[in-house]
């Protein structure tokens, strides 16, 4: 059975940010939706949640194997609850976290410090939420 976009988003929210609280989960949902809506750069041709989430190499939680080993924390093993579906619905309805800007990337630096720029200078640090650093696109991103 193929997952709906809503189901995919709820599963990504749980998998990528389930331990980051409501704001962290909303931030991940915003990243996905920002990528769906952007009209330039490498994500411009991805117009659905499914296309964004399944774009190769973007979300660890979509991979069933990671570094040659089975990745048990993947969207196929998630069991979203009402909280995850509510956040997915919130994001799909067009809501965003103002503090996030139009961020397109996030990662856990496993450090108390977020780097000023996302790799290749395509992103500039916007905010840290929980363990994750979030980045807004720079003019360099438009050339990707």
Secondary structure, 3 states (H helix, E strand, C coil): CCCCHHHHHHHHHHHHHCCCHHHHHHHHHHHHHHHHHCCCCCCCCCCCHHHHHCCCCCCHHHCCEECCEECCCCCCCCCCCHHHHHHHHHHHCCCCCHHHCCCCEEEECCCCCCCCEEHHHCEEEEEEECCEEEEEECHHHHHC
